[in-house]
Amino acid sequence: MTPRLPRWLSRAPLIAVLWLLLTGFAPPEVALSQLPPEAAQTLALIRQGGPFPYRRDGIVFQNRERRLPEQPRGYYREYTVPTPGLDHRGARRIVAGSGPANDVRRSGEYWYTGDHYRSFRRIKE
């Protein structure tokens, strides 16, 4: 005889979908103080407009994975968060939204990814 799942557990997929719809797929938040110190340094560079240590810092982030709120192309820019001991850019990034003033330096819209865009957390200051 096959054991039956509890009734509430059989509804878990529906509950998960409803939760995602109600929350708007918003990425979780993280305090800047909880991130690696290099993230705070990168954020400071973004706010002052550079100079940036990597040639590709500031390029358009296209949000192909659709993990961030949908915005027009060019809204998001990506910046490298250095990883000590690596001789390449690594996986850590801050993605900055342009905001209403179209200025990543003052938008307050910053997301951190430590796994090369598989997940994001909005930086809370």
C-alpha positions as CSV (number, residue, x, y, z in Angstrom):
1,M,0.0,0.0,0.0
2,T,1.4,3.4,-1.0
3,P,1.4,6.0,1.8
4,R,-0.8,9.1,1.2
5,L,0.6,12.6,1.5
6,P,-1.0,14.8,4.0
7,R,-3.6,17.0,2.4
8,W,-1.7,20.3,3.1
9,L,1.4,18.9,1.4
10,S,-0.4,18.0,-1.8
11,R,-1.3,21.7,-2.1
12,A,2.3,23.0,-1.6
13,P,2.9,23.6,-5.3
14,L,-0.2,25.8,-5.5
15,I,0.7,27.7,-2.4
16,A,4.2,28.3,-3.8
17,V,2.9,29.7,-7.1
18,L,0.4,32.0,-5.3
19,W,3.2,33.2,-3.0
20,L,5.4,34.1,-5.9
21,L,2.6,35.9,-7.7
22,L,1.7,37.9,-4.6
23,T,5.3,38.9,-3.8
24,G,6.1,39.9,-7.4
25,F,9.1,37.6,-7.6
26,A,11.1,40.1,-5.6
27,P,14.6,39.0,-4.8
28,P,15.4,38.7,-1.0
29,E,17.3,41.5,0.7
30,V,20.7,41.6,2.4
31,A,22.3,44.2,4.5
32,L,25.5,45.6,3.0
33,S,27.3,44.8,6.3
34,Q,26.5,41.1,5.6
35,L,28.3,41.0,2.3
36,P,32.0,40.6,1.6
37,P,34.0,43.8,2.3
38,E,34.8,44.0,-1.4
39,A,31.1,44.5,-2.1
40,A,31.1,47.7,0.0
41,Q,34.2,48.9,-1.9
42,T,32.6,48.2,-5.3
43,L,29.4,50.0,-4.2
44,A,31.5,53.0,-3.2
45,L,33.1,53.1,-6.6
46,I,29.7,52.9,-8.3
47,R,28.5,55.9,-6.3
48,Q,31.5,58.0,-7.1
49,G,31.4,57.0,-10.8
50,G,34.7,55.0,-10.8
51,P,37.4,54.5,-11.7
52,F,36.7,50.8,-12.0
53,P,39.3,48.1,-11.9
54,Y,37.8,45.9,-14.6
55,R,37.3,46.9,-18.2
56,R,33.8,45.4,-18.4
57,D,32.5,47.2,-15.3
58,G,29.5,49.3,-16.1
59,I,28.4,47.3,-19.1
60,V,24.7,46.7,-19.7
61,F,23.3,43.8,-17.7
62,Q,20.6,42.3,-19.9
63,N,18.7,40.4,-17.2
64,R,18.3,37.4,-19.5
65,E,17.6,35.1,-16.6
66,R,14.8,37.5,-15.5
67,R,15.8,37.2,-11.9
68,L,15.4,41.0,-11.4
69,P,12.3,43.1,-11.9
70,E,11.7,43.6,-15.6
71,Q,12.9,47.0,-17.0
72,P,13.8,48.3,-20.4
73,R,17.1,47.3,-21.9
74,G,20.0,49.4,-20.6
75,Y,18.4,50.0,-17.2
76,Y,20.8,47.7,-15.4
77,R,24.6,47.9,-15.3
78,E,26.9,45.3,-13.8
79,Y,30.1,45.7,-11.8
80,T,32.6,43.2,-10.6
81,V,33.1,42.5,-6.9
82,P,36.7,41.2,-6.6
83,T,37.3,37.8,-5.1
84,P,40.7,37.7,-3.2
85,G,43.1,35.1,-4.6
86,L,41.5,35.0,-8.1
87,D,43.3,36.2,-11.2
88,H,40.1,36.8,-13.1
89,R,36.7,38.5,-12.4
90,G,35.2,35.6,-10.6
91,A,31.4,35.2,-10.0
92,R,30.6,38.1,-7.7
93,R,28.8,41.1,-9.1
94,I,26.7,44.1,-8.1
95,V,24.0,45.0,-10.6
96,A,22.8,48.5,-10.4
97,G,19.5,49.9,-11.6
98,S,19.3,53.3,-13.2
99,G,16.3,54.5,-11.2
100,P,14.0,57.4,-12.1
101,A,16.9,59.8,-12.6
102,N,18.7,57.3,-15.0
103,D,21.8,57.5,-12.7
104,V,23.2,54.3,-11.1
105,R,25.2,56.5,-8.7
106,R,22.1,57.7,-6.9
107,S,19.4,55.1,-7.7
108,G,19.6,53.1,-4.5
109,E,18.8,50.0,-6.6
110,Y,21.6,47.6,-6.1
111,W,21.6,43.8,-6.2
112,Y,24.4,41.4,-5.2
113,T,25.0,38.0,-6.8
114,G,27.7,35.7,-5.5
115,D,27.0,32.9,-8.0
116,H,27.2,34.7,-11.3
117,Y,23.5,35.6,-11.8
118,R,21.9,32.4,-10.5
119,S,20.5,34.3,-7.5
120,F,20.3,37.9,-6.4
121,R,19.7,39.8,-3.1
122,R,18.8,43.4,-3.0
123,I,21.3,45.4,-1.0
124,K,19.7,47.1,2.0
125,E,21.7,50.0,3.5
